[in-house]
Amino acid sequence: MPFAFLRAPRFPFVLAVAAGFGPIVFGVVLTQLLSLSPCPLCIIQRMLYLLIGFFGLVGLFVGSARLGRALLLVLMIAAAAGGVFVAGYQTWLQRFVRFASCGADYPWWEELVDWAGDKMPLLFRATGSCSDKSWTLLGFSIAEWSLVMFCVLLGYFVYSLFRTLRKV
């Protein structure tokens, strides 16, 4: 079977590490090379990718314990679902709303982004507008590609959770 590795108990965690940290590295490099300005919603997505990557690292160490795998998969599902929501909202802003702020009346998550931007500016400094499509690939913005990535991760993590729970 050519894709048997997809069913390995630790593969969801390997995928989480690669898919969690890869987009962050890509985003930081792209930001620096093209002088892009990430927005607060972009930064929230980076934080969610970091969470997924962190849970994946933990999962590599507790991958043999079924309960531990299930708990981490639930946490990764929650992070990926949050990413679908945030990337979907940003995609909606970019497609249908022009010159909109990311949130009304400075919500709590913008305070979190500002705090994180002060602590680690290279990763978390938000200076852009959420409705601005500053860079596209094949006609899709970074937010749209991120939405696709979060949807794929969410689907695979749900599949992996069902496989983990089904094995008795």
Buried (B, 14 or more C-beta within 10 A) or exposed (E): EEEEEBEEBBBBBBBBBEBBBEBBEEBBEBBEEEEBEBBBBBBBBBBBBBBBBBBBBBBEEBBEEBEBBBBBBBBBBBBBBBBBBBBBBBBBBBEEEEEBBBBEEEEEBBEBBBEBBEEEEEBBBBEBBBBBBBEEEEEBBBBBBBBEBBBEBBEBBBBBBEBBEEEE
